Amino acid sequence: MSKFLPKRSEDYSLWYNELVKKADLAENSAVKGCMVIKPYGYSIWEKMQAVLDAKFKETGHSNAYFPLLIPKSYLSKEASHVEGFAKECAVVTHYRLKNDPNGKGVIVDPEAKLEEELIIRPTSETVIWSTFKNWVQSYRDLPLLINQWANVVRWEMRTRLFLRTAEFLWQEGHTAHATKEEAIRETETMLEIYADFAEQYMAMPVLKGIKTANERFAGAEETYCIEAMMQDGKALQAGTSHFLGQNFAKAFEVKFAPKEGKLEYVWGTSWGVSTRLMGALIMAHSDDEGLVLPPLLAPIQVVIVPIFKNEEQLTAIRSKIDPLTKSLRQKGISVKFDDRDTQTPGFKFADYELKGVPLRIAIGPRDVENNTLEIARRDTKEKQSIGADGALEVIEQLLKDIQSNIYQKALEYRKTHTTEVNSYQEFQEVLDAKGGFVLAHWDGTSETELKIKEETKATIRCIVLNNKQEEGKCILTGKPSKQRVVFARAY
């Protein structure tokens, strides 16, 4: 299994692509730039969905669904929004096909041209705010807290499974509020939910910050983000939460009647994470042997591989292990008992290692006699023999230890790949030598930011929230700066 994987140190990009395919997570589809998410990969996404969906509902949000198709005129209503997405839009121009008179399949019927073209949603602000206009009349209708789980299309020319595909899955939250302060609190609350999910469930440490004007979401007044570091030293934006101000409310005339006074525009937010989190999960933890999955998101947390020569031995093993399997499932721990006789135990061991199953239990006739089990961790590859009677408590603790260990390992990597620099030369040397997060002074101008990006391919990932003030000079221009920002090369 893993011997067919390239090594990360030799070709990180190829290692990633091959791992996604060989671990049965996803594959390229017949439609260029799109992917098929396979059952094992989708089951991880479903676990992510379940956790996030519960967190959204705990904070008062409700799920809804809005159309895939957006009238072109809607995108024209918010100028910076349309400018930000114009180059990524797929456009529907006709509504009917007909048989080719030359007998070569079907062609677009030229008589079926739409009066107004429809855009396949790259994001849903416009169609949702056009709907909010009908839902909001007075302060009693606020706050309006909506989320949808959906697919979107952004026409990408250079794609990579999970990280950047023409079509991807995500959730997008959209909310309307009576005051600016309430909308900003919402934006910050959702950022905290994303950060907590990344760290507690994905075992992936993140930086919380705000984007510069150049990197801000099109149509937002402020974009908050979480930034993670992958094992090749590159940054990955793992989630964003946008304070929209009143931009979309004004574009779509969404007003409310307050308790006193005349009609006012509402204040808006939007926020989202996507199947890009799958890519982050893979690149943050996995190794040359395959996936390393945090137990809280692993589709199979414990796999039991019986070692047997005949049906009698298998029956004895099953009788011994069934009570443990039942107890684990009662605790909410997902277990697979793999008694296939079409594959050898060695093949199964390698396969489950490739797929990142956190704990593997092997049990044979001798273990049945001795009342023992052999248990192996995926993260450290450590093996130990344990007594079958106390196995439940040992397994529960090991799963907690694995979740914590994976996080600590990723955190340590980030610490050793975060560097403060004070000159442009040092900045370039660090980027080329080890990458990672580079903390440097910046003069606050878009011109300087763009020039650094052009010359080094590094972008400002974020200005860290509650960042300490520190007098300094911009690494490029020498102009005064009051704080360091986080630069990195990124996905």
C-alpha positions in Angstrom: 0.0 0.0 0.0 2.2 2.8 1.3 5.2 1.7 -0.6 3.5 3.1 -3.7 3.3 6.5 -2.1 5.9 9.1 -3.0 7.8 10.5 0.0 6.8 13.9 1.2 10.4 15.1 1.2 10.8 14.2 -2.5 7.6 15.5 -4.0 5.1 16.9 -1.5 2.5 17.7 -4.2 2.6 14.3 -5.8 2.5 12.7 -2.4 -0.7 14.6 -1.6 -2.4 13.8 -4.9 -1.5 10.1 -4.7 -2.6 9.8 -1.0 -6.0 11.3 -1.8 -6.5 8.7 -4.5 -4.9 5.6 -2.9 -6.7 6.2 0.5 -10.0 6.2 -1.4 -10.9 9.8 -0.5 -11.6 11.2 -4.0 -10.7 11.0 -7.6 -10.8 13.2 -10.7 -14.1 13.2 -12.5 -15.0 13.1 -16.2 -15.7 16.9 -15.9 -12.3 18.6 -16.0 -11.6 20.4 -12.7 -14.2 18.6 -10.7 -13.9 15.6 -8.3 -15.8 12.6 -7.2 -15.7 12.3 -3.4 -15.7 8.6 -2.6 -17.5 7.0 0.3 -14.6 7.0 2.7 -13.8 10.6 2.0 -17.4 11.7 2.2 -17.8 9.9 5.5 -15.1 12.2 6.9 -16.9 15.2 5.5 -20.1 14.0 7.0 -18.5 13.9 10.5 -17.2 17.5 9.9 -20.7 18.5 8.9 -22.3 16.9 11.9 -20.1 18.7 14.4 -20.3 22.1 12.7 -24.0 21.8 12.1 -24.6 21.2 15.8 -22.4 24.2 16.7 -24.4 26.4 14.3 -27.7 25.3 15.7 -26.5 25.8 19.3 -25.8 29.4 18.5 -29.3 30.0 17.1 -28.8 29.4 13.4 -31.3 27.5 11.1 -30.6 25.7 7.9 -32.3 26.7 4.6 -31.6 26.2 0.9 -31.4 28.7 -1.9 -31.2 28.3 -5.6 -28.1 27.2 -7.5 -28.8 29.7 -10.3 -28.5 33.4 -9.8 -29.8 36.1 -12.3 -26.8 38.0 -13.8 -28.4 41.3 -12.8 -28.1 40.3 -9.1 -24.4 40.1 -9.3 -24.3 43.6 -10.8 -25.9 45.2 -7.8 -22.8 45.1 -5.5 -19.9 46.5 -7.5 -16.9 45.0 -5.6 -18.7 41.7 -5.2 -19.1 41.2 -9.0 -15.6 42.4 -9.6 -14.3 39.8 -7.2 -16.1 36.9 -8.8 -16.5 37.9 -12.4 -13.6 35.8 -13.7 -14.7 32.7 -11.9 -18.4 32.5 -13.0 -20.0 29.7 -15.0 -22.9 31.1 -17.1 -26.1 29.4 -18.3 -27.2 31.0 -21.6 -29.7 28.5 -23.0 -32.4 26.2 -21.6 -32.8 23.5 -24.2 -30.9 21.1 -26.4 -32.1 19.5 -29.7 -30.9 16.7 -31.9 -28.1 17.7 -34.3 -29.6 17.6 -37.8 -26.3 16.1 -39.0 -26.9 13.2 -36.7 -24.0 14.0 -34.4 -25.8 13.8 -31.0 -27.3 17.0 -29.6 -26.6 20.6 -29.9 -27.8 23.8 -28.1 -31.0 25.0 -29.5 -30.3 28.6 -30.7 -34.0 29.4 -30.3 -33.8 28.6 -26.5 -31.6 31.5 -25.4 -32.5 32.9 -22.0 -33.6 36.5 -21.8 -31.2 37.0 -18.9 -28.2 34.7 -18.3 -28.0 32.8 -15.1 -24.9 32.4 -13.0 -24.1 29.1 -11.2 -23.5 30.4 -7.7 -19.9 31.1 -6.8 -21.3 32.2 -3.5 -24.9 33.1 -2.5 -24.9 36.6 -1.0 -26.8 38.1 -3.8 -29.6 35.6 -4.1 -29.9 35.3 -0.3 -30.1 39.1 0.2 -32.7 39.4 -2.5 -34.7 36.9 -0.4 -34.0 38.6 2.9 -35.8 41.7 1.5 -39.0 39.7 1.7 -38.3 38.3 5.2 -37.4 41.4 7.1 -39.8 44.2 7.8 -39.3 45.1 11.5 -36.9 44.7 14.4 -39.0 41.7 15.4 -37.7 39.8 12.4 -34.1 40.3 13.5 -31.6 38.8 13.9 -32.0 36.6 10.9 -29.5 33.7 11.3 -29.4 31.4 8.3 -27.0 28.7 7.1 -27.0 26.5 4.0 -25.1 23.4 3.1 -24.6 23.5 -0.7 -22.2 23.2 -3.6 -20.7 26.2 -5.5 -18.8 26.6 -8.7 -15.8 28.8 -9.2 -14.2 28.2 -12.6 -10.6 27.2 -11.7 -8.0 26.6 -14.3 -5.4 24.9 -12.0 -7.1 22.5 -9.8 -6.1 20.1 -7.0 -8.4 17.6 -5.3 -10.1 19.1 -2.2 -7.9 22.2 -2.2 -9.1 23.9 -5.4 -11.7 22.4 -7.7 -14.2 24.0 -10.0 -17.1 22.7 -7.9 -16.8 22.1 -4.2 -19.0 21.6 -1.2 -19.4 24.0 1.7 -21.6 25.7 4.2 -22.3 29.4 4.0 -23.9 31.3 6.8 -25.8 34.6 6.1 -27.1 36.8 8.8 -28.9 40.1 9.2 -28.8 42.3 12.3 -30.3 45.5 13.7 -26.9 47.0 14.8 -23.4 47.1 13.6 -22.1 45.9 17.0 -24.4 42.8 16.9 -23.2 42.0 13.3 -19.5 42.3 14.3 -20.2 40.0 17.4 -21.7 37.5 15.0 -18.7 37.6 12.8 -16.3 37.1 15.7 -18.5 34.3 17.2 -18.4 32.3 14.0 -14.7 32.7 13.7 -14.3 31.3 17.2 -16.5 28.3 16.2 -14.3 27.6 13.2 -11.1 27.9 15.3 -12.5 25.7 18.0 -13.5 23.1 15.4 -10.1 23.2 13.7 -8.2 22.8 17.0 -10.5 20.5 19.0 -11.7 18.2 16.2 -9.2 18.5 13.4 -6.3 18.7 15.9 -5.0 21.5 13.7 -3.7 24.7 15.4 -4.7 27.9 13.7 -4.0 31.6 13.8 -7.1 33.9 14.1 -6.8 37.2 12.4 -8.2 39.7 9.9 -7.3 40.0 6.2 -5.8 43.0 4.5 -7.9 45.1 2.1 -6.2 43.2 -0.8 -7.2 39.8 0.6 -10.6 40.8 1.9 -13.8 39.0 0.6 -15.3 40.9 -2.3 -18.1 43.1 -0.8 -17.0 42.8 2.8 -15.9 45.6 5.1 -13.8 43.2 7.2 -12.8 39.6 6.7 -11.8 37.5 9.7 -9.9 34.2 9.0 -8.2 31.2 10.5 -4.9 30.2 9.0 -3.2 26.8 9.4 0.3 25.6 8.5 0.8 22.5 6.4 3.7 20.1 6.7 5.5 21.7 3.7 5.6 25.0 5.4 2.8 26.6 3.3 -0.2 28.3 4.8 -3.8 27.3 4.1 -6.8 29.5 4.8 -9.1 27.2 6.6 -12.2 29.4 7.2 -13.5 32.9 6.8 -16.1 35.1 8.5 -17.1 38.4 6.9 -18.5 41.6 8.3 -20.5 42.9 5.3 -21.6 46.2 6.9 -24.7 47.4 5.1 -23.3 46.9 1.6 -25.7 44.1 0.6 -28.6 45.5 2.5 -28.3 48.7 0.5 -27.8 46.8 -2.8 -31.0 44.8 -2.2 -33.0 47.4 -0.2 -33.2 45.3 3.0 -34.6 47.6 5.6 -36.4 47.2 8.9 -38.6 49.3 11.1 -36.9 49.9 14.5 -38.9 50.4 17.7 -38.7 54.1 17.1 -37.7 56.2 14.1 -37.7 55.7 10.4 -36.6 52.6 8.3 -33.0 51.6 8.6 -30.8 49.2 6.6 -29.8 46.0 8.4 -26.2 44.9 9.0 -24.9 41.7 7.5 -22.4 38.9 7.8 -21.5 35.8 5.9 -19.1 33.0 6.8 -18.1 29.6 5.5 -15.8 26.6 5.4 -15.6 24.1 2.6 -14.3 20.7 1.6 -10.9 22.4 1.5 -10.8 21.3 5.2 -10.4 17.8 3.9 -7.1 18.9 2.2 -6.1 20.7 5.4 -6.7 17.5 7.5 -4.6 15.4 5.1 -1.7 17.8 4.8 -1.5 18.8 8.5 -1.0 15.3 9.9 -0.4 12.5 7.4 2.9 10.7 6.8 4.7 8.7 4.1 2.7 5.6 5.1 -0.7 7.3 4.5 -3.4 9.2 6.3 -3.1 10.1 10.0 -6.7 11.0 11.1 -7.6 12.5 14.5 -10.0 10.1 16.2 -12.8 12.6 16.5 -13.1 12.7 12.7 -12.1 9.2 11.7 -14.9 7.2 10.1 -13.4 4.1 11.7 -11.8 4.8 15.1 -10.9 1.2 15.9 -10.4 -1.7 13.5 -10.2 -5.3 14.8 -8.3 -7.7 12.6 -8.8 -11.4 13.6 -5.9 -13.8 12.7 -7.3 -17.2 11.9 -6.8 -20.3 9.8 -10.2 -21.8 10.0 -13.8 -21.1 10.8 -13.5 -22.6 14.3 -10.7 -20.2 15.2 -12.7 -17.3 13.8 -15.8 -18.3 15.9 -13.7 -18.4 19.0 -12.2 -15.0 18.3 -15.6 -13.5 17.5 -17.0 -14.9 20.7 -14.1 -13.3 22.7 -14.2 -9.9 21.0 -18.0 -9.3 20.6 -18.5 -8.0 24.2 -15.7 -5.4 23.6 -17.1 -4.4 20.3 -20.5 -3.9 21.8 -19.1 -1.8 24.7 -17.1 0.4 22.3 -20.2 1.1 20.2 -22.2 1.9 23.3 -19.6 4.5 24.1 -20.0 6.0 20.6 -16.7 4.6 19.3 -16.9 3.4 15.7 -15.5 -0.1 15.3 -15.0 -2.4 12.3 -14.4 -6.1 12.7 -12.7 -7.2 9.5 -13.1 -10.9 9.1 -12.7 -11.1 5.3 -10.9 -14.3 4.3 -10.0 -12.8 0.9 -7.2 -10.7 2.2 -4.2 -11.5 4.5 -3.8 -9.8 7.9 -0.7 -8.1 6.5 -2.7 -6.6 3.7 -5.3 -5.4 6.1 -2.7 -3.8 8.4 -1.2 -1.8 5.5 -4.6 -0.8 4.2 -5.9 0.5 7.5 -2.6 2.3 8.1 -3.0 3.9 4.6 -6.5 5.0 5.6 -5.4 6.5 8.9 -7.5 4.4 11.3 -6.3 5.6 14.7 -6.2 2.2 16.5 -5.8 -1.3 15.2 -6.4 -4.4 17.3 -5.1 -7.8 16.3 -6.3 -11.0 17.9 -5.4 -14.6 17.2 -5.9 -18.0 18.8 -3.1 -17.4 21.3 -4.6 -14.1 22.3 -7.9 -15.9 23.0 -6.1 -18.4 25.2 -4.1 -15.7 27.1 -7.0 -13.2 27.3 -4.9 -10.5 25.6 -5.1 -8.2 22.6 -2.3 -6.6 20.5 -3.1 -2.9 20.0 -1.3 -0.5 17.6 -1.5 3.3 17.4 -1.5 4.9 13.9 0.1 8.2 15.0 3.3 6.7 16.7 3.1 3.2 15.3 3.6 1.9 18.9 2.3 -1.6 19.7 1.4 -3.1 23.0 -0.2 -6.2 24.4 -3.1 -5.5 26.8 -5.4 -7.6 28.9 -8.8 -8.1 27.2 -10.7 -7.4 30.4 -9.5 -3.8 30.7 -9.4 -3.1 27.0 -12.3 -0.6 27.0 -10.7 1.8 29.3 -7.3 1.5 27.6 -8.9 2.2 24.2 -10.8 5.2 25.4 -7.6 6.7 26.8 -5.5 5.9 23.8 -8.0 7.7 21.5 -7.8 10.8 23.7 -4.0 10.5 23.7 -3.8 10.2 19.9 -6.1 13.3 19.4 -3.9 15.3 21.8 -0.6 14.0 20.3 -1.6 14.8 16.8 -2.4 18.4 17.8 0.8 18.8 19.8 2.9 17.6 16.9 1.3 20.0 14.5 1.7 22.8 17.0 5.3 22.1 17.5 5.9 22.1 13.8 4.2 25.5 13.6 6.4 26.8 16.4 9.6 25.7 14.7 8.5 27.1 11.4 7.5 30.6 12.7 10.2 33.2 12.3 10.6 36.9 13.1 12.6 38.8 10.5 13.7 42.4 10.3 15.1 42.8 6.8 13.9 42.0 3.3 16.9 39.9 2.7 16.3 37.8 5.8 12.6 37.6 4.8 13.5 36.1 1.4 16.1 33.7 2.9 13.7 32.3 5.5 11.0 31.8 2.9 13.3 29.9 0.6 15.1 27.9 3.3 12.2 26.7 5.5 9.0 28.5 4.6 6.4 28.7 7.3 4.9 31.8 8.9 7.2 34.8 8.7 6.5 37.7 11.1 7.5 41.0 9.6 6.8 44.7 9.7 4.7 46.1 6.9 3.9 49.8 6.1 0.2 49.1 5.7 0.0 50.0 2.0 -1.5 47.8 -0.7 1.3 48.8 -3.0 4.0 47.3 -0.7 1.9 44.2 -0.1 1.5 43.6 -3.8 5.2 44.2 -4.6 6.3 41.7 -1.9 3.8 39.1 -3.3 5.1 39.7 -6.9 8.7 39.3 -5.9 8.5 36.5 -3.3 5.1 34.8 -3.9 4.4 35.4 -0.2 1.1 37.0 0.9 0.0 38.5 4.1 -2.1 35.7 5.6 -3.5 37.8 8.4 -3.1 40.5 11.0 -3.4 38.4 14.1 -6.2 39.4 16.4 -5.1 41.2 19.6 -1.7 41.5 18.0 0.9 43.2 20.2 2.0 46.6 19.2 5.6 46.8 18.3 7.4 49.8 16.7 9.4 48.9 13.7 10.2 49.5 10.0 8.6 47.9 7.0 11.0 45.3 5.6 10.6 46.6 2.0 10.2 50.4 2.3 11.6 51.2 5.7 8.5 53.2 6.6 7.2 53.1 10.2 5.1 50.1 11.3 3.4 49.5 14.6 3.0 45.7 14.4 4.2 42.6 12.7 1.9 40.7 10.2 2.0 37.1 9.2 3.5 36.4 5.7 3.6 33.0 4.1 3.5 31.2 0.7 0.1 29.6 0.6 -2.3 27.2 -1.1 
